[in-house]
Amino acid sequence: MATAEQSDFKIADAASYDPHVEDFGRFSAVLTTPLARRLIALANISADQRVLDVGTGTGVVALEAAKAMGEECHCIGIDLS
């Protein structure tokens, strides 16, 4: 169980991204999507596999993996924020 101090840190850390979310999302999509697609291609993921994207941020890699895997995908993205 998280302490009050840990919870306060997580809340403050997540909130620190709020003023930048629009720019971060836009630039992340433009700059990261081609790299994410290449990463997914190199990983040679198939629909019967599972993907865990730790530190997913805006979710670009997890979303691209899910697209590549199709409707039966098992893809999870987690992030502190």
Secondary structure, 3 states (H helix, E strand, C coil): CCCHHHHHHHHHHHHCCHHHHHHHHHHHHHHHHHHHHHHHHHHCCCCCCEEEEECCCCCHHHHHHHHHHCCCCEEEEECCC
